[in-house]
C-alpha cells in the first residue's frame, strides 16, 4: 500500500509539472502595426460661388462669357508647419489638379504626429525639376502639362470657349509657366489654420479647399481674356500674380 501511494503521488507530481510548463509557453497576442498619420488635401473649383462644370457659360470680372474645357495646375513642395516650429516637407511633392477631369485631391503620407497650424505650397514646378526633362507620376508628359518645344512644365492651364464682345464664340487657351527673370511665374501660397490639423497614428486628417476661379481675372491686376491672350509673357505673369490667392480653406477635418 505504501509503495502504491508513492507511485500515484509521483505520477500526479509529473502531471502537474507538465501542466505548468505548457502554460509558460503561451505567447502574447499579435498586435497589428499602426500606420503613420496621413493628411488628405481636396480641392473644389468654384466660379462666382457655383461649382465649376463643363459646357456651362460663366461671366468674369470684365463681363467676358466663357466655358471651361480644362482647368489644370501644379501644386508642389507642400510643407506642413507644426505648432512647436517643426516643418514637415513632403518628399517628391508634385501634384497636378485637373478639375474638369475630377482629379482634385491627393494624400500626404507618413506625416509625423503633432498639431499643425500652417500649410505652404508652390503653384508650379520648381526650377530643379523644370530643367530635368519630362519625368514620371504627375510630372509625366501623359498629364499634358509639359511644353515639349520648350522642355519645361506648364504650371497653369485654362482652356475653353469665350465671347468677348463678339456673339460668335472662339477658343481660348491660357498656359502659364517659366521660373526665371521678371516673368517668373512660380507662386508661393501660405495658410494659417484656424482649426489645426491633429496628426495621429492610424488617422487621416483632411483639408478642404475652395478654388475661386474669379480671382484669375482680378486682384492685383484686372484682366480680360483678350488682354491675356494678346499680352504676351507680361500678361501671363500677371495671371500668375492673380491666381496666387485663388485658394481658400473651407474646413479641416480630423
matplotlib code that plots the C-alpha trace (Angstrom):
import matplotlib.pyplot as plt

x = [0.0, 2.8, 4.6, 1.4, 0.7, 4.2, 3.7, 0.4, 1.9, 4.9, 2.5, 0.5, 3.6, 4.8, 1.4, 1.3, 4.8, 4.0, 0.9, 2.9, 5.5, 2.7, 1.2, 4.6, 4.7, 1.6, 2.6, 1.2, -1.4, -0.1, -0.8, -1.1, 1.2, -0.2, 0.1, 1.7, -0.6, -1.8, -3.3, -5.6, -6.0, -9.1, -9.9, -13.3, -13.3, -16.0, -16.8, -18.8, -19.9, -21.0, -19.3, -17.3, -18.8, -18.0, -20.2, -21.6, -21.2, -19.7, -19.1, -15.9, -14.9, -14.8, -18.1, -16.4, -18.5, -16.6, -16.8, -14.1, -12.7, -9.6, -8.6, -5.3, -2.4, 0.5, 0.8, 4.3, 6.7, 4.0, 5.0, 3.1, 4.1, 3.7, 2.8, 6.3, 8.1, 8.9, 8.3, 7.4, 8.3, 6.5, 9.1, 8.7, 6.0, 4.5, 0.7, -1.4, -5.0, -7.4, -10.9, -12.8, -11.3, -12.2, -8.6, -9.0, -7.3, -4.1, -2.8, 0.3, 1.5, 3.9, 3.3, 5.0, 2.5, 1.6, -0.6, -0.1, -1.2, 0.2, 0.4, 2.7, 2.9, 4.0, 1.8, 4.0, 7.1, 10.4, 13.5, 15.3, 12.5, 11.8, 15.3, 15.3, 13.1, 9.8, 9.5, 7.1, 4.0, 2.2, 5.2, 4.7, 4.1, 0.9, -0.6, -0.3, 1.3, 4.7, 6.0, 7.9, 9.1, 10.4, 11.4, 9.5, 6.3, 3.1, 2.2, -1.4, -3.7, -7.1, -8.9, -12.4, -14.7, -15.3, -17.3, -15.5, -17.9, -18.4, -21.5, -19.6, -17.7, -14.0, -11.4, -9.1, -6.1, -4.1, -0.9, 1.4, 4.9, 8.5, 10.7, 13.4, 13.7, 11.0, 8.4, 9.0, 5.5, 6.2, 3.8, 4.1, 0.9, 0.8, -2.1, -2.7, -5.2, -7.9, -8.7, -5.4, -4.5, -4.1, -1.9, -2.2, -1.0, -3.7, -5.7, -6.2, -7.0, -8.5, -8.1, -10.8, -10.0, -12.2, -10.6, -12.1, -11.7, -12.9, -9.6, -7.7, -9.1, -8.6, -6.5, -3.9, -4.4, -7.7, -7.5, -9.9, -9.4, -8.5, -5.8, -4.4, -4.4, -2.6, -0.4, 2.5, 4.6, 3.9, 0.1, 0.7, 2.9, 0.0, -2.3, 0.0, 0.0, -3.8, -4.3, -1.9, -4.8, -7.5, -7.2, -9.4, -9.5, -13.1, -12.6, -10.3, -11.5, -9.6]
y = [0.0, 2.4, 1.8, 2.2, 5.6, 6.7, 5.7, 7.6, 10.6, 10.5, 10.4, 13.3, 15.3, 14.7, 15.7, 18.9, 19.8, 19.2, 21.3, 24.2, 24.0, 24.2, 27.4, 29.1, 28.8, 30.8, 33.8, 37.3, 38.2, 39.7, 43.5, 44.8, 47.7, 51.2, 53.3, 56.8, 59.8, 61.0, 64.3, 64.4, 67.7, 68.1, 71.0, 72.2, 74.7, 77.5, 80.3, 83.1, 80.7, 77.9, 74.6, 74.5, 72.3, 71.8, 73.3, 75.9, 79.6, 81.8, 85.6, 87.1, 90.4, 92.0, 90.6, 88.0, 85.0, 81.7, 77.9, 75.7, 72.5, 72.3, 73.8, 72.3, 73.4, 72.0, 72.1, 71.2, 71.5, 71.0, 71.8, 71.4, 73.7, 72.2, 74.2, 73.6, 75.1, 71.8, 71.9, 68.7, 68.8, 66.1, 64.1, 64.1, 66.7, 67.2, 67.0, 68.1, 69.0, 68.7, 69.9, 69.0, 65.6, 65.3, 64.8, 67.1, 65.5, 63.9, 62.5, 63.2, 60.1, 59.5, 62.8, 63.0, 63.2, 66.6, 69.6, 71.6, 75.2, 76.1, 74.9, 76.1, 75.1, 76.4, 76.7, 75.4, 73.1, 74.2, 75.0, 71.7, 69.6, 72.1, 71.5, 67.7, 66.9, 65.0, 62.6, 60.1, 60.3, 63.6, 65.0, 62.6, 64.0, 62.0, 64.6, 67.1, 69.7, 69.8, 72.1, 69.7, 72.6, 74.4, 71.5, 72.9, 72.5, 74.3, 75.5, 76.5, 75.7, 77.2, 76.4, 76.7, 78.9, 82.6, 85.5, 88.8, 91.3, 89.2, 87.0, 84.2, 82.0, 81.2, 79.0, 80.4, 78.9, 80.4, 78.5, 79.8, 78.7, 79.9, 80.3, 82.8, 86.6, 89.1, 86.6, 84.1, 82.5, 80.4, 81.4, 80.5, 80.2, 80.1, 79.4, 79.8, 77.2, 78.4, 74.8, 72.9, 69.5, 67.0, 64.2, 60.9, 57.4, 55.4, 58.5, 60.6, 64.3, 66.2, 69.8, 71.0, 73.9, 76.1, 77.3, 80.7, 81.0, 84.6, 85.5, 84.6, 87.8, 90.3, 91.4, 92.7, 93.0, 93.5, 91.2, 90.3, 87.2, 89.3, 91.1, 87.9, 86.3, 89.2, 90.4, 88.0, 87.0, 90.1, 89.3, 85.7, 86.8, 89.0, 85.9, 84.1, 87.0, 86.9, 83.2, 83.1, 83.9, 81.8, 79.1, 79.4, 76.8, 75.8, 73.4, 70.9, 67.5, 65.3]
z = [0.0, 0.9, -2.5, -4.5, -2.7, -3.7, -7.3, -7.6, -5.9, -8.3, -11.3, -10.1, -9.5, -13.0, -14.5, -12.5, -13.6, -17.3, -17.0, -15.6, -18.4, -21.0, -19.5, -19.6, -23.4, -24.1, -26.3, -26.2, -28.9, -32.1, -32.3, -35.8, -36.7, -36.5, -39.7, -39.6, -39.9, -43.3, -44.5, -47.5, -49.4, -51.5, -53.9, -55.2, -58.1, -57.9, -60.3, -58.8, -56.0, -58.2, -58.7, -61.9, -64.6, -68.3, -71.1, -68.7, -69.6, -66.9, -66.7, -65.3, -63.8, -67.3, -68.5, -70.7, -71.2, -71.2, -70.8, -69.4, -71.0, -68.9, -65.6, -64.5, -62.3, -60.3, -56.6, -55.3, -52.4, -49.8, -46.3, -43.0, -40.1, -36.6, -33.6, -32.0, -35.0, -36.8, -40.6, -42.4, -46.2, -48.3, -50.3, -54.1, -53.7, -57.2, -57.7, -60.7, -60.2, -63.1, -62.2, -65.3, -65.2, -61.5, -60.4, -57.4, -54.4, -53.1, -49.8, -47.9, -46.1, -43.2, -41.5, -38.1, -35.2, -33.8, -34.2, -37.4, -37.7, -41.1, -44.7, -47.5, -51.2, -54.6, -57.6, -60.4, -60.7, -59.1, -61.2, -60.4, -61.9, -64.7, -66.2, -65.8, -68.7, -68.6, -65.7, -64.1, -61.9, -62.0, -63.9, -66.8, -70.3, -70.3, -68.0, -70.9, -68.7, -70.5, -73.3, -75.5, -77.6, -74.6, -72.4, -69.4, -67.4, -67.8, -64.2, -65.0, -67.9, -68.6, -71.9, -73.2, -75.4, -74.9, -76.2, -75.7, -77.3, -80.4, -80.3, -82.1, -79.7, -80.1, -78.5, -75.8, -74.1, -71.1, -70.4, -67.7, -67.0, -66.5, -63.4, -64.3, -64.6, -64.4, -65.8, -63.0, -62.6, -59.5, -56.8, -53.1, -51.1, -47.3, -45.0, -41.2, -40.0, -37.6, -37.0, -36.8, -38.3, -35.5, -36.9, -35.0, -35.8, -37.6, -38.5, -41.7, -41.4, -44.4, -45.6, -47.9, -50.3, -52.4, -55.6, -56.6, -60.3, -60.5, -58.8, -62.1, -63.7, -60.8, -57.9, -58.2, -62.0, -63.7, -66.8, -69.5, -71.7, -74.8, -72.8, -71.5, -75.0, -76.7, -73.8, -74.1, -71.1, -69.1, -69.1, -68.2, -65.3, -64.2, -64.4, -62.0, -59.6, -59.6, -59.1, -56.2, -53.9, -55.5, -52.8, -49.7, -46.9, -46.3, -43.4, -41.7, -40.6, -38.1]

ax = plt.figure().add_subplot(projection="3d")
ax.plot(x, y, z, "-o")
ax.set_aspect("equal")
plt.show()
